[in-house]
Amino acid sequence: MKLTEKKRKDILDAAIEEFREQGFPAARVNRIAELAGVSKRTLYKHFESKELLFQAIIDILLEQIAAAPKLSYRPDAPLRDQLVAAVRDYVSHLNGEHYMGLNRLVMSELLRDQDLARAFLSKAAMQDGPIKALISGAMQAGALRQADPGFAAGQLLSMVKHFLVWPLFLMGAKAELDTDAVITDCVDMFLAFYGTER
């Protein structure tokens, strides 16, 4: 890693820490520079404003969303097993400490700034999620009835997140539930509605 790349990463790490502790409005550029071990001038060479620094953090979150490997439907394996494995990986990713921390940080600011929220949601909507791709492939193969794959994926993931992600996001504690049982129940409900085998 080049020195300039390291300084940029150090600044971003420091900004994430400062924004988490103070919130965006109260965060101080001087403190971010101090935490990063750089001068204020160096910080401004990389990021011209606190807003652009926060936008870079949003971009990191969007890059993590986009980096999820796309899943293809495999007709040689049971669809239920494929969906359960995909949802399990998805929940594990969302509940990871780094991703959860970034998500909390970004969401708190999106609640305060509607323009920023609209821009974020339009960028996030362009990402073709791995589970949407899996569902789309299953629909094309006739293993699921025809529908909007994005809408169907949203229904499945909303059920799962209600039980396994939102409690951790909002309260910092996992719900006292059997994760695998919740995931399989949600997948079974999804398949009862969208499945072609009756």
C-alpha positions in Angstrom: 0.0 0.0 0.0 1.4 3.4 -1.0 1.8 6.0 1.7 -0.9 8.2 0.2 -3.3 5.2 0.2 -2.4 4.4 3.8 -3.0 8.0 4.9 -6.4 8.0 3.1 -7.3 4.7 4.8 -6.2 6.1 8.2 -8.3 9.2 7.7 -11.4 7.1 6.8 -10.9 4.8 9.8 -10.5 7.8 12.0 -13.6 9.5 10.5 -15.6 6.3 11.1 -14.5 6.3 14.7 -15.3 10.0 15.2 -18.7 9.9 13.4 -19.7 6.8 15.5 -18.8 8.5 18.7 -20.0 12.0 18.0 -22.5 11.7 15.2 -22.0 13.5 11.9 -23.1 17.1 13.0 -20.9 17.1 16.1 -17.8 15.4 14.5 -14.8 17.6 14.3 -12.3 17.6 11.4 -9.5 18.5 13.9 -10.2 15.4 15.9 -10.4 13.2 12.8 -6.9 14.5 11.7 -5.6 13.9 15.2 -6.9 10.3 15.3 -5.5 9.6 11.8 -2.1 11.0 12.8 -2.1 13.5 9.9 -2.3 17.2 9.7 -5.5 19.0 8.9 -4.0 20.1 5.6 -3.3 16.5 4.7 -6.8 15.5 5.5 -8.2 18.3 3.3 -5.9 17.2 0.4 -7.7 13.8 0.5 -11.2 15.1 1.4 -12.2 18.7 0.8 -15.0 18.7 3.4 -16.5 16.7 6.2 -19.5 16.0 3.8 -17.2 14.5 1.2 -15.5 12.4 3.9 -18.9 11.0 4.9 -19.8 10.4 1.3 -16.6 8.3 1.0 -17.8 6.2 4.0 -21.2 5.7 2.2 -19.3 4.6 -0.9 -17.4 2.0 1.2 -20.8 0.6 2.4 -22.1 0.5 -1.2 -18.9 -1.2 -2.4 -19.4 -3.9 0.3 -23.0 -4.4 -1.0 -21.8 -4.6 -4.6 -18.9 -7.0 -3.7 -21.2 -9.8 -2.6 -20.7 -12.7 -5.1 -23.7 -13.2 -7.4 -25.5 -16.6 -7.0 -26.7 -18.7 -9.8 -29.6 -21.1 -9.5 -28.4 -24.7 -9.9 -31.1 -27.0 -11.2 -29.1 -30.0 -9.9 -29.6 -29.0 -6.3 -32.7 -28.5 -4.2 -33.9 -24.9 -4.4 -34.8 -24.9 -0.7 -31.2 -25.8 0.2 -29.8 -23.1 -2.1 -32.1 -20.5 -0.6 -31.3 -21.5 3.0 -27.5 -21.4 2.4 -27.8 -18.0 0.6 -29.9 -16.4 3.3 -27.6 -17.8 6.0 -24.6 -16.2 4.3 -26.5 -12.9 3.9 -27.5 -12.7 7.6 -23.9 -13.6 8.6 -22.6 -10.7 6.4 -25.1 -8.2 7.7 -24.5 -9.1 11.3 -20.7 -8.9 10.9 -19.2 -6.4 13.3 -17.6 -4.2 10.7 -20.6 -4.1 8.3 -23.1 -3.6 11.2 -21.0 -0.6 12.5 -20.8 1.0 9.1 -24.5 0.4 8.5 -25.5 2.0 11.8 -23.3 5.0 11.1 -24.6 5.6 7.6 -28.3 5.0 8.5 -28.2 7.5 11.4 -27.1 10.2 9.0 -29.6 9.2 6.3 -32.4 9.6 8.8 -31.3 13.2 9.3 -30.7 14.1 5.6 -33.4 13.2 3.2 -31.4 14.2 0.1 -28.5 12.0 1.1 -31.0 9.2 1.8 -32.5 9.5 -1.6 -29.1 9.4 -3.3 -28.0 6.4 -1.2 -31.2 4.4 -1.9 -31.0 5.1 -5.7 -27.4 3.8 -5.7 -28.2 0.8 -3.5 -31.2 -0.1 -5.7 -28.9 -0.4 -8.7 -27.0 -3.3 -7.0 -28.3 -6.7 -8.1 -28.2 -8.6 -4.9 -27.0 -12.2 -4.9 -30.4 -13.6 -3.6 -32.3 -11.6 -6.2 -30.1 -13.3 -8.9 -30.7 -16.7 -7.4 -34.5 -16.2 -7.3 -34.4 -14.7 -10.9 -32.6 -17.8 -12.1 -35.0 -20.1 -10.4 -38.0 -18.2 -11.9 -36.4 -18.5 -15.4 -35.9 -22.2 -14.9 -39.5 -22.7 -13.8 -38.6 -23.7 -10.2 -40.5 -20.6 -8.9 -43.5 -18.9 -10.4 -43.0 -15.8 -12.5 -42.9 -12.5 -10.6 -40.6 -9.6 -10.0 -37.4 -11.2 -8.6 -36.4 -8.0 -6.7 -39.8 -7.8 -5.1 -39.8 -11.5 -4.2 -36.2 -11.2 -2.7 -37.3 -8.2 -0.7 -40.2 -10.2 0.8 -38.0 -13.1 1.8 -35.2 -10.9 3.2 -37.6 -8.6 5.1 -39.0 -11.6 7.0 -35.5 -12.8 7.9 -34.2 -9.3 8.9 -37.2 -8.7 11.1 -36.1 -11.6 13.4 -32.3 -11.8 12.9 -30.9 -8.4 11.8 -33.0 -5.6 13.2 -32.8 -6.6 16.9 -29.0 -6.5 16.6 -29.0 -3.3 14.6 -31.3 -1.4 16.9 -30.5 -2.9 20.4 -27.0 -4.4 19.9 -28.2 -7.8 21.0 -29.1 -10.9 18.9 -32.7 -12.1 19.4 -32.8 -15.3 21.4 -33.9 -17.4 18.5 -32.6 -20.4 16.6 -31.1 -18.7 13.6 -31.3 -21.8 11.3 -34.9 -22.5 12.4 -35.9 -18.9 11.6 -34.2 -19.0 8.2 -35.7 -22.4 7.2 -39.2 -21.2 8.3 -38.9 -18.0 6.3 -37.7 -19.9 3.2 -40.5 -22.5 3.6 -43.1 -19.6 3.8 -41.5 -18.0 0.7 -41.6 -21.3 -1.2 -45.2 -22.0 -0.2 -46.1 -18.7 -2.0 -43.7 -18.7 -4.9 -42.9 -22.4 -5.4 -44.3 -24.3 -8.4 -44.3 -27.7 -6.7 -47.5 -28.1 -4.8 
